[in-house]
Amino acid sequence: MTVLKTHVALNVTNIEKSVTFYQAMFGVAPVKYKTDYAKFDIPNPALNLTLNLATTVQTGGALSHLGVQVESTQEVQASIQRFEEAGLALFTEENTECCYALQDKVWVTDPDGNKWEVFVVKIADIAPEKNVLTTEKPCCA
C-alpha cells in the first residue's frame, strides 16, 4: 500500500522565527534550512511542510486554521508541555464542544498568524439529531 504524505507550503515573513515555531510545533528540526526556505519532513503526522520567505503575508485569507488530530488527551498534554518549553503563547480547551464532538485541544499561532490546533476527539458525535444541513455558526473558528 502506498503511504500518502500531505504537503503544506506556507509563505512566511521571518524564516528564523517560523523555523523556531515549527520545531516546537512538531518536535523535529528541519531537514533543509536556507535563508529563504525551510523544509520539515514530519513522520507523524505524515507531512511535508515547507516555509517560503515572502515579503508580506496576508493573515487569514481563506484559511480558517490548521490542525493535527491525535489519539489521546496525553498527546495533547505532551504538545502543551512542548509549546510551554518553547515559550509559545497557547490556549487550551478541555471537554469542549466543537464540530458536534467533545474534544480536548491546545491552540498556538505561528509568527505570521496561522492558527494551529492539536486535538483529540473524545466523543465523535454529541448531537446526532442535528445531522442535517444548517445555517448555524461554524465551529472551531
C-alpha positions, 0 to 999 in steps of 0.5 A, spaced: 500 500 500 502 506 498 503 511 504 500 518 502 504 524 505 500 531 505 504 537 503 503 544 506 507 550 503 506 556 507 509 563 505 512 566 511 515 573 513 521 571 518 524 564 516 528 564 523 522 565 527 517 560 523 523 555 523 523 556 531 515 555 531 515 549 527 520 545 531 516 546 537 510 545 533 512 538 531 518 536 535 523 535 529 528 540 526 528 541 519 531 537 514 533 543 509 534 550 512 536 556 507 535 563 508 529 563 504 526 556 505 525 551 510 523 544 509 520 539 515 519 532 513 514 530 519 513 522 520 507 523 524 503 526 522 505 524 515 507 531 512 511 535 508 511 542 510 515 547 507 516 555 509 517 560 503 520 567 505 515 572 502 515 579 503 508 580 506 503 575 508 496 576 508 493 573 515 487 569 514 485 569 507 481 563 506 484 559 511 480 558 517 486 554 521 490 548 521 490 542 525 493 535 527 488 530 530 491 525 535 489 519 539 489 521 546 488 527 551 496 525 553 498 527 546 495 533 547 498 534 554 505 532 551 504 538 545 502 543 551 508 541 555 512 542 548 509 549 546 510 551 554 518 549 553 518 553 547 515 559 550 509 559 545 503 563 547 497 557 547 490 556 549 487 550 551 480 547 551 478 541 555 471 537 554 469 542 549 464 542 544 466 543 537 464 540 530 458 536 534 464 532 538 467 533 545 474 534 544 480 536 548 485 541 544 491 546 545 491 552 540 498 556 538 499 561 532 505 561 528 509 568 527 505 570 521 498 568 524 496 561 522 492 558 527 494 551 529 490 546 533 492 539 536 486 535 538 483 529 540 476 527 539 473 524 545 466 523 543 465 523 535 458 525 535 454 529 541 448 531 537 446 526 532 439 529 531 442 535 528 445 531 522 442 535 517 444 541 513 444 548 517 445 555 517 448 555 524 455 558 526 461 554 524 465 551 529 472 551 531 473 558 528 
